[in-house]
Amino acid sequence: MKKLKSIPVTLIAFMALTVMMASCTGSTSNHEKSGNMDWKLFRGNAGLSGYSSQQLPENPVLLWSYNGGARTVSSPVIDNGTTYWCDKRGLIKGVDLSGKLTFEYKLNTAVEATPMIHDSILYIGRIDGKMTALSLASKDTIWNYETMGQISASPNLGDFQQQQVIVFGSYDNNFYCIDSHSGKAINQFESGYYINGAAVLWKSSVLFGGCDSWLRVIDCQTGMPTDSLMLDAYIPASPAVMGNFCYVSDYTGNIYEIELENGKISRSRKMVTASSDNGSMVSVPALDPENLYYLADEQYLCSVDRRKGTQNWKFLLKGNTGESSPLVCNDKIIVCTKSGIISIHESATGNQLWEYDTGEQIVGSPAVIDGHFMILTAKGTLFCFGEKN
């Protein structure tokens, strides 16, 4: 078992941090690549950093809402201004920027995972253990890949051995690397227990945590593990990566900073220590080049200086937090509570700038495009916010 070690982060290394290594997918952010009208995967980029250079509307108002009619735990994804998600009845919906339903497809099986979109193909994991590739243009299933356990998290996308692949974990304890075009398995790695969160890409490696408490680094070119780190409790959600640093939380609320070098873990430290043995952490931290943002004790939004490891501020939210993860948009943070309240805060101070009560439980994370942000409630209602015309 690898032990945690203190990380002395120098100022030079700190300033060298970037949003995400371009070698992962060729871009730091999907919407930057596509005219700011896309948010094609969970957390916005392959590093799952929850960071966007997109500017939130200065005075957001509710432009429209669409009632999907069924419960969901999915986060929304956006392709060319159309927002997609799947509900627990297995129905995929697409709603355009005017609030009109433009896409509908029945999978005929329950879905909890957030989809991913690439080249007009929607990839989505299902409770019955299948990963499905669906053409948005023809509304046809391109392929299905079957695992032996449910898939609860979004896939991620990368390029390995001159092949475009998607990577994801399953409740059959296995982690998969699948050719995105054919649906054929390239590599497979067996972990110790369920894999509940999404994987992050870092150069030619992927990192993921599992319910066996291990954070693993896998070389997708060989399919072999290159390193691992055992945390104090199981890992229910996804890691987040920016530059050569990975941040991951365990269920009790500890957050760890891990420095990566040459495909391995070079150093690690506990950045945030859980304040109570009775706490829980099921959301993903958000990052910007200087700070870490996270939800704590089921009611606080917190900021920590990544270089110093000291807390910048702590803000008491209205309503209990849950699975929804905060999102950093330039100099602002958007966060949703389980009780249905959306709020926007200054990243420098934590001061609240805006809030809106949806009246419905929120477990998914926000999606942001040019001039708009989307919130999907657990009841299946999509809220679209933007500037008033």
ZIQUI-V365265 format. One record per residue. N is the residue number from 0. RES is the residue in one small letter. SS is DSSP state (hx for helix, st for strand, lp for the rest). PHI is phi in whole degrees, 0 to 359 (* if undefined). D_LAST is the distance of its C-alpha to the last C-alpha in Angstrom with 2 decimals. Layout:
<<N RES SS PHI D_LAST> <N RES SS PHI D_LAST>>
This chain:
<<0 m lp * 57.30> <1 k lp 284 55.48> <2 k lp 269 55.24> <3 l lp 289 52.35> <4 k st 229 52.94> <5 s lp 293 51.31> <6 i lp 251 49.04> <7 p lp 278 49.55> <8 v lp 273 46.37> <9 t lp 280 46.91> <10 l hx 296 44.34> <11 i hx 295 44.77> <12 a hx 295 44.10> <13 f hx 298 41.13> <14 m hx 287 39.45> <15 a lp 276 40.20> <16 l lp 296 37.92> <17 t lp 236 35.28> <18 v lp 297 32.44> <19 m lp 189 34.61> <20 m lp 296 37.56> <21 a hx 296 36.52> <22 s hx 291 39.68> <23 c hx 292 38.32> <24 t hx 224 35.78> <25 g lp 87 35.37> <26 s lp 201 32.02> <27 t lp 281 30.87> <28 s lp 205 27.66> <29 n hx 296 26.65> <30 h hx 285 23.00> <31 e hx 295 24.18> <32 k hx 279 26.44> <33 s lp 233 23.99> <34 g lp 73 20.92> <35 n lp 65 19.21> <36 m lp 251 18.35> <37 d lp 236 21.52> <38 w st 216 22.98> <39 k lp 272 26.23> <40 l lp 212 28.53> <41 f lp 307 29.01> <42 r lp 72 28.05> <43 g lp 93 26.52> <44 n lp 208 29.71> <45 a lp 294 33.40> <46 g lp 275 34.37> <47 l lp 52 32.26> <48 s lp 284 31.46> <49 g lp 66 28.06> <50 y st 242 26.91> <51 s st 220 23.95> <52 s lp 279 23.08> <53 q lp 296 19.45> <54 q lp 270 17.22> <55 l lp 289 15.39> <56 p lp 305 11.85> <57 e lp 292 12.67> <58 n lp 230 11.03> <59 p st 294 10.81> <60 v st 227 9.82> <61 l st 286 11.33> <62 l st 276 9.33> <63 w st 190 12.72> <64 s st 224 16.44> <65 y st 233 19.36> <66 n st 270 22.90> <67 g lp 285 25.39> <68 g lp 84 28.33> <69 a lp 208 30.61> <70 r lp 288 31.16> <71 t lp 208 30.59> <72 v lp 243 31.21> <73 s lp 287 29.44> <74 s lp 266 26.66> <75 p lp 284 23.94> <76 v st 236 24.24> <77 i st 228 21.81> <78 d st 231 22.92> <79 n lp 53 20.71> <80 g lp 87 17.61> <81 t st 262 19.72> <82 t st 264 20.76> <83 y st 240 24.46> <84 w st 197 26.81> <85 c st 229 30.12> <86 d lp 254 31.39> <87 k lp 287 34.87> <88 r lp 269 35.77> <89 g lp 85 35.40> <90 l st 259 32.45> <91 i st 269 30.02> <92 k st 239 26.51> <93 g st 228 23.70> <94 v st 237 20.13> <95 d lp 280 17.66> <96 l lp 289 14.06> <97 s lp 265 13.09> <98 g lp 92 15.51> <99 k lp 263 18.41> <100 l st 290 21.93> <101 t st 240 23.28> <102 f st 215 26.30> <103 e st 207 29.08> <104 y st 210 32.52> <105 k st 261 35.36> <106 l lp 272 37.43> <107 n lp 62 39.64> <108 t lp 204 40.14> <109 a lp 293 38.42> <110 v lp 225 36.09> <111 e lp 243 35.03> <112 a lp 285 34.24> <113 t lp 281 30.94> <114 p lp 288 30.91> <115 m st 228 30.83> <116 i st 239 29.64> <117 h st 209 31.30> <118 d lp 52 31.68> <119 s lp 63 30.15> <120 i st 243 32.68> <121 l st 260 31.88> <122 y st 252 34.62> <123 i st 212 35.08> <124 g st 272 37.94> <125 r lp 239 39.30> <126 i lp 295 41.34> <127 d lp 282 44.22> <128 g lp 94 44.57> <129 k st 264 43.22> <130 m st 258 40.76> <131 t st 247 39.03> <132 a st 252 37.54> <133 l st 235 35.34> <134 s st 284 34.09> <135 l lp 287 30.46> <136 a lp 287 31.18> <137 s lp 260 34.32> <138 k lp 57 33.85> <139 d st 240 37.38> <140 t st 285 39.04> <141 i st 277 40.38> <142 w st 201 42.60> <143 n st 234 43.38> <144 y st 243 45.21> <145 e st 258 47.05> <146 t lp 253 47.86> <147 m lp 256 49.97> <148 g lp 208 47.41> <149 q lp 294 43.84> <150 i lp 248 41.02> <151 s lp 250 38.49> <152 a lp 239 36.51> <153 s lp 291 34.39> <154 p lp 285 36.36> <155 n st 232 35.93> <156 l st 234 36.50> <157 g st 207 38.94> <158 d st 237 41.49> <159 f st 222 45.15> <160 q lp 51 48.33> <161 q lp 61 46.30> <162 q st 236 44.75> <163 q st 272 41.20> <164 v st 231 41.49> <165 i st 247 39.66> <166 v st 234 41.07> <167 f st 194 41.00> <168 g st 247 43.28> <169 s lp 224 44.73> <170 y lp 283 46.52> <171 d lp 274 49.66> <172 n lp 77 49.78> <173 n st 252 49.19> <174 f st 249 46.70> <175 y st 241 46.02> <176 c st 237 45.24> <177 i st 239 44.49> <178 d st 298 44.12> <179 s lp 291 40.53> <180 h lp 272 41.68> <181 s lp 262 44.86> <182 g lp 78 44.42> <183 k lp 271 47.86> <184 a st 290 48.77> <185 i st 258 49.45> <186 n st 215 50.26> <187 q st 210 50.52> <188 f st 228 51.31> <189 e st 266 52.62> <190 s lp 260 51.54> <191 g lp 268 53.13> <192 y lp 195 50.76> <193 y lp 305 47.36> <194 i lp 250 44.49> <195 n lp 258 41.36> <196 g lp 258 38.81> <197 a lp 281 37.41> <198 a lp 264 39.23> <199 v st 254 38.02> <200 l st 262 39.07> <201 w st 217 40.82> <202 k lp 54 42.46> <203 s lp 260 44.87> <204 s st 236 45.00> <205 v st 236 43.11> <206 l st 236 43.16> <207 f st 208 42.90> <208 g st 248 44.12> <209 g lp 216 45.80> <210 c lp 284 47.25> <211 d lp 266 50.53> <212 s lp 79 49.07> <213 w st 262 49.43> <214 l st 265 46.89> <215 r st 241 48.05> <216 v st 246 47.66> <217 i st 240 48.44> <218 d st 276 49.14> <219 c lp 288 47.59> <220 q lp 285 49.92> <221 t lp 252 52.97> <222 g lp 76 51.60> <223 m st 256 53.56> <224 p st 290 52.53> <225 t st 252 52.80> <226 d st 191 52.26> <227 s st 200 51.30> <228 l st 215 50.82> <229 m st 269 51.55> <230 l lp 267 49.27> <231 d lp 283 50.30> <232 a lp 208 48.62> <233 y lp 291 47.02> <234 i lp 254 43.73> <235 p lp 273 41.24> <236 a lp 232 38.15> <237 s lp 268 37.35> <238 p lp 285 38.24> <239 a st 224 35.80> <240 v st 235 36.88> <241 m st 219 35.91> <242 g lp 62 38.41> <243 n lp 260 41.90> <244 f st 239 41.08> <245 c st 246 40.50> <246 y st 236 39.49> <247 v st 216 40.42> <248 s st 248 40.84> <249 d lp 260 43.51> <250 y lp 296 43.22> <251 t lp 284 44.69> <252 g lp 113 42.01> <253 n lp 286 43.78> <254 i st 237 41.76> <255 y st 247 43.75> <256 e st 254 43.20> <257 i st 234 45.02> <258 e st 267 45.72> <259 l st 248 46.27> <260 e st 205 48.65> <261 n lp 53 50.34> <262 g lp 78 49.13> <263 k st 226 50.47> <264 i st 275 49.74> <265 s st 271 51.19> <266 r st 209 50.38> <267 s st 205 48.65> <268 r st 206 48.09> <269 k st 275 46.64> <270 m st 284 43.52> <271 v st 231 42.73> <272 t lp 260 45.45> <273 a lp 304 44.73> <274 s lp 278 45.13> <275 s lp 208 46.69> <276 d lp 289 48.70> <277 n lp 265 46.75> <278 g lp 283 43.32> <279 s lp 212 41.39> <280 m lp 227 38.96> <281 v lp 236 37.20> <282 s lp 255 34.01> <283 v lp 258 33.75> <284 p lp 297 33.55> <285 a st 249 30.74> <286 l st 231 31.71> <287 d lp 232 30.66> <288 p lp 301 33.26> <289 e lp 243 34.57> <290 n st 227 34.00> <291 l st 245 34.30> <292 y st 238 32.03> <293 y st 206 33.30> <294 l st 260 33.45> <295 a st 224 36.75> <296 d lp 53 38.80> <297 e lp 63 36.21> <298 q lp 203 34.12> <299 y st 242 33.55> <300 l st 257 31.29> <301 c st 234 33.58> <302 s st 231 33.69> <303 v st 233 36.89> <304 d st 290 37.79> <305 r lp 293 38.92> <306 r lp 283 41.51> <307 k lp 274 43.10> <308 g lp 77 42.61> <309 t lp 255 41.78> <310 q st 284 39.06> <311 n st 276 36.23> <312 w st 196 34.70> <313 k st 216 34.47> <314 f st 239 31.72> <315 l st 280 32.35> <316 l lp 274 29.64> <317 k lp 269 29.04> <318 g lp 103 30.73> <319 n lp 286 33.00> <320 t lp 277 32.04> <321 g lp 206 33.09> <322 e lp 279 32.69> <323 s lp 298 29.06> <324 s lp 252 29.13> <325 p lp 293 27.06> <326 l st 228 24.96> <327 v st 263 24.82> <328 c st 240 21.78> <329 n lp 60 22.98> <330 d lp 251 23.63> <331 k st 229 22.12> <332 i st 236 23.44> <333 i st 247 21.84> <334 v st 219 24.40> <335 c st 238 24.84> <336 t lp 256 27.78> <337 k lp 296 29.94> <338 s lp 278 29.14> <339 g lp 104 25.47> <340 i st 264 23.81> <341 i st 257 21.33> <342 s st 220 21.38> <343 i st 242 20.46> <344 h st 228 23.23> <345 e st 291 24.32> <346 s lp 290 26.74> <347 a lp 285 29.11> <348 t lp 239 29.65> <349 g lp 85 28.33> <350 n lp 301 26.51> <351 q st 281 23.82> <352 l st 255 20.32> <353 w st 195 18.41> <354 e st 209 19.52> <355 y st 211 18.75> <356 d st 258 21.56> <357 t lp 284 21.34> <358 g lp 77 24.69> <359 e lp 226 26.07> <360 q lp 298 28.27> <361 i lp 238 26.89> <362 v lp 239 29.40> <363 g lp 279 27.39> <364 s lp 259 25.75> <365 p lp 293 22.08> <366 a st 231 20.82> <367 v st 233 18.36> <368 i st 228 16.81> <369 d lp 301 14.52> <370 g lp 77 11.28> <371 h st 216 12.35> <372 f st 221 15.40> <373 m st 244 17.38> <374 i st 233 19.92> <375 l st 248 22.66> <376 t lp 273 24.83> <377 a lp 293 28.56> <378 k lp 282 28.11> <379 g lp 97 26.19> <380 t st 264 22.66> <381 l st 262 19.92> <382 f st 254 16.89> <383 c st 246 13.75> <384 f st 245 11.72> <385 g st 193 8.90> <386 e st 282 6.29> <387 k lp 288 3.81> <388 n lp 290 0.00>>
